[in-house]
Amino acid sequence: MLASVQSGAVVVRKAGWMGHVGADVASLAPQLLQLGFRGLDTTLILCVSQYQLLQIDTPNVPPEELRSAARYQVRDMLQAHVDDVTIDVLQVGDGHQQGANHSFVVAASNSVVAQMTALASAIDGQVSVIDIQETAQRNVQSALARLDGVLDRANAALVLVEGQQALLTISANEELFYARRFDVPEGFLTATWGTPTEISQPLPTGVDGYTPVQEYVPQHGGDLSLDGDLLKSELSPVAAPVQSNEDDRA
């Protein structure tokens, strides 16, 4: 996506996708340059097949030791050797919820990070952020909540992201409280939703009629308040779960 800021609003100038399974920087860079991406402030978003998102109990260590402690804690959950991955740590929630503290750990292979930064370099892009799907979705729903004046309330977003896979995120105060990726059956989006008596045609196997749920409100120990930006990290602030075999896209 190519966008610019005009009068304080983000204006999308171009949007689209191109498949790049197995493609290297040499083949991708010329296409992006032709589309007008040279020298721009650039945000890179990893595909779901390029990282893992894990949730752990937050290590009881000083902030400067958090990433090292988290790396040790997730070493047996990684798909690659711990020395071959770059990680970032993101607090679950805004710090005001009750109960034990948890953290999200984003892990991407060093080769993936190197490929992404090489691509940015090839188009003279000014990269400040390498993001992931979960936090990109959080940013969008938080922007909508801000427009509606309900930023301090819990809000949920469910998006079909790749093939037959959906991503659910729950946020409040611009912070991610919950993220889950799950498969949906074929025909999920084209099914007729409603109570069984209202359905004019059968739903696909595995899909129940729509059932309303109560609004999700995190358990907070005090008033909700805005927090600062995400931790600065090895991935550049990875706004930081889960693997996919779907084709990579840019």
N, C-alpha and C positions, 0 to 999 in steps of 0.2 A: 504494500500500500504506500502511495506517495501522498503526503498531506502537508499543509501549511497552516500557519496561524494567522487569522485575519480578524481584527477587532476583538481579540481575546477568545475567539472561537476557532476550533480546529476544522479546517476545510479539507475534505478528501478530494484530491485532484485525480488520482488514478488508483484503481484497485483491481486485483486479480491474483491468479496463482499459476505457477508452471511446475510441472513435475521435474524432479531432479534426482531420481533414484540412481545412485552410482555415479552421478555427475561430479566433476571436480571443479576447482576454482577457475581453471583455464576455460572451461566451457560455460560456466555460469556468469562470470564477470562481464563478458562482452554483451550478453543479453540484458543485464541490469543497466549497463552503461547506455545502451541504446534506448532504454526506457526512461532515461533521465535521472538516474540515481547517483551520478558522480558528485562527490564532495558534500553530501548531505549529512546532517545529524541523523544517525542511524540507530534503530533499536532492533536487535536480532532476537528472534524467538525460536527456541529449540522445538523440534518435532517431538511427539511423545515417545518415539522410538529412540531418541537420543539422550534420554536422561531417566533417572529414577527419582521418585519422590517418596521419602520414608518419614514416618512419624516416630519420635522417640521421647522418652522422659528427658526433660532438659537437664543436662549435667550440672551438678552443683560446683561450678568453678567460676573464677573471675571471667569477665567478658572477653578479655584478650586471649583466654585459653579455651573458649567455647568451641571454636571450629576444630581444634586439635582433639578435644575430648569427644566431640561428636563423630569425628572420623574414626576414632578407636571404637566407639560404640556400634557403628554400623558396618564395621569391616567384614563381618560374616554375612551381611545381607546384600552386599554388592554383587553385581554381575561380572565385575572385573576385579583384578587385584587392587587393593586399597591404594597402592603407590601409583596406579595408573589412572586415577580419577581426580577431578577437581570437585570440591564440595562447597556448598554454601549452607548457612543455617538461618532459618526464619522462625521467629516466635509464632506459635499458634495463638490467634486472638490478639487482643489489645492489652493484655496483662491485667485486666480487671476482673476476669472471670474467676469463679471459685474453683477449688480443687487443685490437683497437681498441675504443675507447669509442664507443657509439652512444646516440642519444637519440630518443625518440618526440616528435613535434610534433603537438599537437592544434590544429586551426584551425576556428573557427566564425565565421560572419558576425556582424558587430556587431548586425544586426537580430534575429538569432536570440537572442543574449544579452540584448538589450533586451526582447524578448518574454517570455523566461523570467523575468527579474527583475520585469517588470511584473505577470506572473501571480502571482508570490510576494507582491508588494506588495498585490495586490487581495484576497488571502486572509489578509493580515497574517502571512504566513509568515516565520519567522526563517531565512533561507537562509545556510548556512555553506559548502555545497559544490554546485558544478555538476559532475556526473560524466558519464562516458560508459559505453557498454556493456562495453568491454573491461576497464576497471578495476573496474566493479561486479561482473563475473564473477570477477575476480581476488580481490576481497574475500570473495566467498562461498566459493570453493575454499580460500582461506587460513583461513577460519574452520573449515571441516571438517578441514583438516590440523592445526589447533591442537587440536581435540577429540581427534584420533587420536594426538597427540603426535609428529607427523612434520613439523612446520612447517619444519624445516631441509632437508627433502628436496624434490626437484623433484616437482611434481604438475601434472597436466593436466586440463582440463575442456573438453568438447565439448558445446555447447548449440545447439539449433535455435532461432534467435532471431526471425526474421520470415519468414513464407512458406516458401520453399525455400532459405533461407540459414542456414548454420551458422557458429558462432564457436568457434575453438580458441584457448585460452590456456594457456600454460605458466608456472608461477610457482614461486618458492622464497623462503623468508624474507619472505613477504608482498610480494614485489616481482615485477613483470611482466617476464619474460624474452622472451616470444614471443607474438605475436597474429596470427592469420590468419582472414579471413572468406572463405568460399567457398560456392558454390551446390551444392545437393544435388538429385538427381533426384526427381521426384514418386514417392511411395511409399516413400521412404527409411526412414521410421520404422516402417512396417508390414511391411517385408520380413522374411523368415525368414533369420536369420543363422546361419552355420556353414560347414563345408566343403561343397564341391559335392555330395558323396555324402549329406550330411545334410539337404540342402534339399528340402523337400516340395513346394515350388512355385517357379516361376522367379522370380528377382530382377528388379526393374525394369531396363530398359536403362540401362547406365552404372554399375551397382552391382556390385562384385565381392564374393565371399564374404569374411567377416571374416578378416583376417590379423593375428595378434598381432605387436606390435612391442616392441622392447626398451625398458626404462625410459629416459626421457630424463634425463640428468644434466648440468647445465651444466659447462663447463670453468672451474674455479675456481683461482686462484693461491694461495689460503690457506683458512683455515677460514671457513665460512659464519657470518655474523653479522647481527643485526637492524639495519636502518637506520631513520632517522627518518621522519616523515610526508612526504608528497609536497610538492613545491615549492609555496609560496603563489603564486598567480598571478592574472592578470587575470580568469580564469574562476572565481574563487574556487577553492580547490584543485581544479583539474580533475584528477581522478586520471587522466590521459590514458590505426583506420586506416580509411576505405573508405566507399564511398557505397552507398546503396540507394534504390530507387524505391518501396519498400514504403510503405504508409500510415503516417503518424505515429500514435503511440499515447501515452496518458498513463495 
